[in-house]
Amino acid sequence: MVKHIYDTLLSITIILVLSTVFIAGNDFANGIVSGKYFWSYASMALSSVVAIPALVKHRNTMVFKLPDILLLLFCLTAVLITLNHTGRLTNKCLLLIFAAMFYYCLRISLQNKTIYTLCCLAFVITGLIEAIWGLRQLYGFTPSQHSLFKITGSFFNPGPYSGWLAMVFPMSFWYAVFNYFNHKKHKVTQNSHLSSFIVHRSSFITHLSPRLPSFITLNSSLLVLNSITVVCILLVLPAAMSRASWLAALGGCAFTGILYGTQNKTITDCYKKYRKTIILFSFVAFILLAISMTGLFLLKKNSASGRAFTWKIAIRTIKEHPMGVGLGHFGGAYGDEQAKYFASEAGAIWEKHVAEGVEYAFNEYLQICIETGIVSFLAFIAFVIRTLFIGIKNKNYIPAGSLVSLLIFAAMSYPFNVLPFVIAFMFLSALCLSDNLGQSEQTKHLYQKFAVWAFILIAPVTITLCSHKIYLSYEAYRQWKITQLLHDLEEYAKQYPYLQDNIVFCFGYAQSLSKSGKYEESNKIINNAIKISCDPMFYNIMGKNYHALKKYGLAEQCLKKAANIAPNRLYPHYLLAKLYHEMGLAKKMEKEINIVLTTTPKIDSKAIEEMKEELVKLRDER
């Protein structure tokens, strides 16, 4: 009885972490994002502590594998590199530490088949709730989380929302498929590894409902749940217009299907019998896929071109910083490299048109390499490859399919910069590494026992040491919601030590200081902000500050860098024209005015028309 209560409690703590995806902190500034962080910190800390008794009990059977060591290596090197660059524990470091503890908590907990199954069902249900949420937004029953987009689910825009659905889709799809066949046959097919896998992992339902036939309690319930999830995702995913999520969902399903097909004797016999027909069909499918890929590119050509250019500059940034720049410092390093690229006049016209001060690399592998360095990146890739290999070996095909879906999405978007995806990555990796229960042997190696006791001792200490910093950040986010409305400089100063990693906060603080005439203080904030952001507006504000201080040379440098980071923006050239007018440099002023008047903006607006009118008057006055 006590064991069942404890298993239920441990399952609930893990499900609480998975439910981070739904959290929105209405009491916080930017609550859609910040609310998720504080919920996850609390729930991950709780799950890590609750998992300790289970680890003590299974300390002689718990086996740590190579991926566990590789993840620890990645986390340690990433944190050390960040500390070397910043001298402090940034919010991203803190998140990585808690996520790693949650991963090891999962490795302990998911050795229990009841917990394993409950958590898988909870993961599928998150996809169902998100899909229904999106459908309600699509038809106007529920408001979107972003004024510019109709469908966002519980996220701040359709990109991450679509990625979450794409990640859940392979799991719900294949559970639905195999429960359908089991339902149809009224029995488990013995040569289906996935079918026996599902029944093995879901046998707890029969124990919960002993009076009902296992066929009804297991197959019927799971078939209905997963089928509804699949249908809802298929209804809403196309409307979100995320090409990366479409490819991710397809790739994850195909991965699981291929693995199952190679293990199924009926399918392999069919392949041998109709080999030529299947090869021809595969060739036609490949051609159709290539045409579809071309269509997806043309669907949002500028967006695709922009990402391709971002990857190009990201690769150049890796060459410039092979040892990494620190977690959360991608923006600063990327912005410097992009400004240098356009300053050398190497950029093509189309590159100038699509270039922006991006916050993410839109390829997590490139961003991880930039932030943590090549050594840490190789540890991360080795972790992913080995995890998938063990997942296939253990016949954990379904979670491996969802993990592949996430990895495909990560190659074209920024999921690891969105907290729920970090949690999902740890969760799916732990599912892949789970062994069949009851087959673990006594731990013979000393380092295995050392690792177990190290976690038992380190987890509570780490949580205790980090709790104070998290609480101070929690209070700062609550106060910021009021501060950003009142532009209270004293409150900004109090909150800055805890929010200096937040780009939006730094921008608001620097801008308020600038408007109050405190130009030097504003530039101090900006000098720290440009290490984590490549938003050209920071350089515009800094240039205006130096202009007001009559430091014309520094003002020119800042505004030129803003213009080189995003050559398609006219505002830096407008500010340069006004600067040169005050400096009495007529030729330079005329050049900047011509750029503003002759360049076609990406998005026309009333503000641009006003800038043009002002510069025409400025030129006429000369």
GIVENRA-V183746 format. One record per helix or strand of 3 or more residues. SS is the DSSP state (hx for helix, st for strand). FROM is the first residue (numbers start at 1). TO is the last residue. Records with the same first field share a line. If there is no record, write none. Layout:
SS=FROM-TO / FROM-TO
This chain:
hx=2-22 / 31-50 / 52-57 / 66-86 / 91-109 / 113-138 / 158-185 / 193-202 / 204-208 / 214-240 / 243-263 / 265-273 / 275-299 / 301-320 / 330-343 / 349-354 / 364-393 / 397-410 / 415-417 / 419-433 / 446-486 / 489-499 / 503-515 / 519-529 / 536-548 / 552-565 / 571-583 / 586-598 / 606-621
